[in-house]
Amino acid sequence: MPVKKVVKKKKNESATKADITKIESKINEDIESDNNKITKPTPKKPAEFEKDLNNNNTRYWLIKSEPLSRIDPVTKKDVKFPFSDLLEVEYEEWNGVRNYEARNNMLNMEKEDILLFYHSNTPSPGIVGLAKVANEAHPDSLQFNSKSNYYDSRSNKEAPKWWCVDVKFYRRFRSKITLQELRENESLVNMSLVKRGRLSVTPVRKEEYYEILKMESKKNISNNIDCEMDEKYIDP
């Protein structure tokens, strides 16, 4: 899941915070320039599931995020990122993923692929909406930032180790579809989330995607999605 984005500083913020923001902005500018010179590597394994030929050759995936406050013990920053945060930005770099299988899944993503957005650190975790891939995989900016908890001294700009996509909002669900509900659905027994719950980025079969949409369509509208989001965002 992404590290909380840097927002424009308020007038009463300290010079120290302003300096940090300038440093981070400069790092991101340098990385963006370098990204244009780097060729995205071919994943060792192709995408596990086929494209949906009846829906613009789309593939489906699931990404996890933490909607409730959690202070990182190293950076002392709140790492929460609820689904509603995607409404505040054009797109968000899905950085901080440090698992090779999850990274490879992002390398296999294509622009406009659909992402099931899963809230993880709640009493009742589940899927709360849909996002899309805004930009295909590029080097994760945090691996080069020595001030980040996701800095990797073994990675270099010529051959980055960690890659991520950019994610944008698509629509919210009528109500959360909980992990318990997913587990109880016999059509989803082979879903990666159900079988291997800990991986943060997983592929989703098109049959699973449509089964989840079917489940959602039967739900009454509820605000149990762990964040504030108007009902108008239910329709894409």
Protein Blocks (a to p, Z undefined) as FASTA:
>chain_A
ZZdddddddfkbcfklmmmmmmmmmmmmmmmmmmmmpccdddfbdcfbdcdfkngoiacd
dddddfbdcddfklopafbdcfklmmmpmbdcdehiacfklmmmmmmpcehiacddddfk
bcbgcdfbdcddfbdcdddfklmmmkbckbcfkbcfklcfbdcdddddfbdcfbdcdfkl
mmmpmklmmgmklmmmmbmbdcddfklmmmmmmmmmmpccdfkeopacdfklmpZZ
